[in-house]
């Protein structure tokens, strides 16, 4: 339309309105120079009026990073949806399809949450009471999905406060850190490389923080710490 566009939010099967002022920065003379019918892109919800049942969205308030992230999330969600459909066919539960989907949607909301939960917490499978479907999901997960690991690595410089007893104590402390899931590589005094992995960057970073806390508790001082991007 001359002053905006009506859009479909594909994730939610809802209609939304995109005002011309939210399409791009600056003055827009012809709306068709910026958007086209049938175009798929990423928008940001500005407001939801539950009484009028209207949703306003924006394109210009979406950063390039947000756009790429959302596109990636959407692609992953569609992939998991297809895998779930395969599990229904494999388990011969297609006649119960809508009921099963409703139950899982109430619990997990998205297929991404469903598969990520099943990958990280096998006990979550207990929620799916349908034995045939559970077995099919496990088979499809085993064949198609490998848990993603995030690796972080830091070059650390340490200061030993007592050279006489410090080196022996440091070796003991570094062994304790290694038991926490952090690999320690000696690079030459006073530098060490700490490397670990986790299900996400936060989990991996937490292990590094825990290592630092252990060292400081034992009176070893960090005077330099550099993130080695992996």
RARA-V721579 format. One record per run of one state. SS is the DSSP state (h for helix, s for strand, l for the rest). FROM is the first residue (numbers start at 1). TO is the last residue. If there is no record, write none. Layout:
ss:from:to
SS:FROM:TO
SS:FROM:TO
This chain:
ss:from:to
l:1:3
s:4:9
l:10:13
s:14:19
h:20:22
l:23:30
h:31:33
l:34:43
s:44:49
l:50:53
s:54:58
l:59:63
h:64:90
l:91:93
h:94:108
l:109:110
h:111:120
l:121:121
h:122:127
l:128:130
h:131:144
l:145:149
s:150:160
l:161:162
h:163:179
l:180:182
s:183:188
l:189:190
s:191:198
l:199:200
h:201:217
l:218:219
s:220:228
l:229:230
